[in-house]
Amino acid sequence: MPASTNKFVQPTSYDHVIADDLTDTKIGELRVKPSSILWKPKGSHKYHSVSLGDFIAWITANGALVAK
């Protein structure tokens, strides 16, 4: 992972539990850090990680534009 060039003042990361809308069943966890985005599927003990730069390149090339 590259050295962090951005930072949160407090806390150092934000964790979000993602659940299925219909059954309210947990499908995984998303962790946002200043230098990376991490994903951990339900039942997994380890996160999958992508650098913030790679995520920005992917989302701007493949993501759909949405209104706020």
C-alpha angles and dihedrals in degrees: 000000000000121000113272116260095175130052144192115228093221135019109024094225142010121227123202127185111216118209136182108263096222102042099023087228117153113248099176150306130272119204120192117200129173092255104029150019117230130196127193118184119220110282095018122121096201134060128231109226138203126180117249090241092054091046092051091050092048097045095046091048097043108019125099119240113245135185117251 
